[in-house]
């Protein structure tokens, strides 16, 4: 799928770039789970963003700061695609290779009880603010992160669920 020499994840650097450029986002996925107290390691930062031109412009600036390039299949060769608002607006998910690791930008996640896809506007009311990278960031609720992992139904997500259920039991 992508280049074998992917950079090590420096989530704090990715979060800092997003916050400094005033990008509106919610942390989801593995880092979101970590910010809720999970210990399980992850190899990327997943963010759900509002699908709005102004936010895309700010996101492009942050991606440029991080020297981002679109993660493309190896069979496409040495093609380098730089971030643009137009590209972001036309794709529901992009995966960026940056100097600080992999950043996945998502339009939505499967977080409804029925697996319905929910975007930033749907997730934001239940989101929580936490300190990360010495900054305040918004994180999708633990219930929404759990639902997304249940509906993704990949081995790594199934493996993460017992810890997330225990966290929910402990905090809820």
N, C-alpha and C positions, 0 to 999 in steps of 0.2 A: 504494500500500500504506500509506504513512504520510505524516505531515505533511511538507511540503517544507522547512520550516525546522528541520531536525534540529540538535541541538547538536554542536559539535566534540568529538571524542573526547579525553578526558583519562584514559587508562588508569590512570595512577598514582593518581588520585583514586578511581576505581572500585575498584581493588585495595585501597587503604587502607580504604575503607568496609567492604569484605567482611572484611578481616583484623581491623579494630577491633571488629567485631561477632561475631568467632569463627565465621564461616561456614566450613563445610568445603566446599572446591571444588578443582577442577583447572582450570587455564587450558588451553583448547584453541583451535583455529582460528588466525586470523592472528596474534594477540598471542602465542599459544603458540609459533607458528613463530618469531616475533621473539625470544622468550626463549631459543630454541635457536640464534639467530644469524642468522636471515633478515632481510633488509633491506626486503622488500616491505611497503608501507603497507596498513593496514586501517582500516575505518571503525567497527568495533565491538569489544567484548570479549565473547568466548564463554567461558562456564564450564559445566562439568559438575558437578552437585552430587549428593550422596547423597539419595535420595528418602525422607526421614525428617522427621517433624513437627517435632522439636526444631530441626533445621537450617533448615527452612522458617521457623520463628519468628525465628531469627537473621537469615535472609536478608531477611525482611519488614522487620525493624528497619533493616538496611543500606539497603534500597530506600527506606524512609521518609526516612532521613538524606539520601539523594540526590534527594529530591522526585520519585520515579519515578511514571510512569503507563504503563499498558499501551499499546503501539503497536497501534493499531487502523486498519482501512481507512478512508480518507477518506469513503467513502460512508455510514459510520455516523454522520457528523456530529460534533457537539461533545461526544461521550460521553467521560467521563474515568473510567477504571477504576484504582483504587489497588491496591497489592499486598495479598494476603492469603495465609495458609497454605493455606486451602481452595482458592483458585484455583491456586496452585502445585502442590498435590497432584493436581489433576484434569487438568493439562495437561503434556504431555511436553516442550514447548518454549514459552517465553514471551520476548517481546522488549519491553524496557523502555526508554522514553525518560527519561533522567535529566539533571540539571544538568551531568553530566560526560560525557555521550555515551550511546551505545546499549549496553545490556547484554543479551546473550542468555543465558538460563538454560535449560540442556539436561538432560534426564534421561539421555540417552545419545548416542553418536555411532557412525556405521558405521566400526568400526575393526578388525574381524576380517579375516583373510585372505580370507574369503568374503563380506565386506560385512556380517557379522552385527553387530547393534547391541550396543554394550558400554557399560555404565554406570560410574559412579564406582567401585564395588566391583571391577569387572573391570579398569579402567584404573589404579587407584591403585598396585598392586604394581610396575608398570614406570615410574611417574611419577618425576620428578626435582624436587629442591628447588632453586630459584634465588632470587637477590636481585632484587626488583623493587619499585619505590616505597619503597626503603629498608627493605623487609621480606622475610622468607622466604615464598615462595609455591610451591605445588606445580603443576607443569606436566606434562601428559600427555607420554609419551615421543614422541620425534621419529617413530618408526615408527608409533605410533598416529595422530599428526597427519597423516602422509603417507597412511596407509590411509583416513582419513576424507575427505581431499581427493580421493583416487583414486575412492572410491565415490560422492562427491557429484557428480562429473563435470560441474561447472559450468565455464564458460569461465574465470572468475577462479581457480578451483581448479586447472584444467589449466595455466594460466599460471604458477602458483606452484610447481608440482611440480619443474621442472628445478633451481631453487635449493635446494629441500628435498632432492632426491636428492644434489646436490653436497655439502650439509652432512652428510648421512648418510655419504657416502663419505669425507669428510674426518675425521669423528669416529669412524667405526666400523670 
